[in-house]
Amino acid sequence: MVTNELIITTTSTSVDAFGIVRALDNPVRISMIKILLPSREGMTVKDMLAVLKDTNQIRYRETVYRNLEVLKDAGLVEKFYVEDRGICYRIRRKKVQIDLTKLEEEVA
């Protein structure tokens, strides 16, 4: 199920707000999100690679996989299977709101 909003206002470590920030701190991953946003049915890695190659941002399929996994681990993208297309990715969260005043980072 695709939800349109994720509001993070907790100090709980179960929500990795810092993981979301780290995932978005990369111009290639921002481009990937922009590419996925208009796609309702999702995109395959092959489709995404073709678009990213056209913009000279990524040359290798493995780079697409790695960056999509970072976005997936942050909860921004979901991975799913489509019968005729195989594994696809789509946006899971269209809105992310992080209340920085509620976060505490553990210092080791």
N, C-alpha and C positions, 0 to 999 in steps of 0.2 A: 504494500500500500504506500502510495506517495503522499507525504505530508508536505504542506507548503511552508511550515514555519517551525523553527527550532529556537526556543528561547532558553538560554543558559544563564541562570541566576543563582547558582548553587556553589558552595565551597566544597561539595563532595567530590572526591577524586574519581567517582564512577563516571562522571561526565568529563571528558578530556577536552576542555575548551582550549588548552594550549596546543593540543594535537590539531584542532581545527585551524588555529592561527598559523601553526607551522605548515599545514597543508596548503594554505592560501598564500604563503610567503614564497611564491615561485611563479614567475611569469608564464611558464609553459602550462602549469596546472590551472592558472586563471584562464588561459586560452582554451584549455580543454573544457572547462566549465561553460565558457561562452559558446563553444561548439555544441555541447550537449543540451543546453537550455531549450532551444526551440524543438528538439527532437522528442516527440511524444512516445515513440516506440523504441527509443534507445538506439545506440550505435554499436557496431562491432569494432574491435581494435583495428581491423583492416580499413574500415571506413574512416575512422578517426585518423589513422596514419596518413591516408591519402590527403585529407584536409591539412594536416600539420606539415606534410611534405611540401604542399603548394605554398605555404607561408614560410618555408625554410626554418621552421622551429625544431623539428625532430626528423631524424633520418632513419631511425631504427625502431622496429616493432617492440623490442624489449624495453625501450625507453617509455613507450606508450603504456605497456603493461605495468611497469614500476610506478609511474605517476598515477595511473588509475587506482592501483592498490593503495597508495597513500591517501588519495581522496576517499576511497571506500573505507579504509580504516578510520578516517576522521568522521565518517557518517554522512558525507556530502554526496556520495555516489553509491548506487547499488548495482550489483551484478546479478544478471538473471539469464535464463535460457529461453531462446525462441526456437521453435521446431525447425523452421526452414533456414534460419540464419546462424544459429549457434549461440555462443555466449555474447551477451550485449551488456552495455552499461547505460544508465540514465541518471539524471539528477534525482537525488532523494530529498534534499532540502533546498527550497528556493529562497528561503530567508533565514539568515542566521543573525541572532542578536545576542551579544555577549556583554553582560554587565561586569565590567572590570573591577568595580568596587566590591564585588562579592567573591572575588577569586583570591585564593592564597596559594602560592607555589611553595611546595616543600623544599627546604634548603638542607642539603645533606652536609 
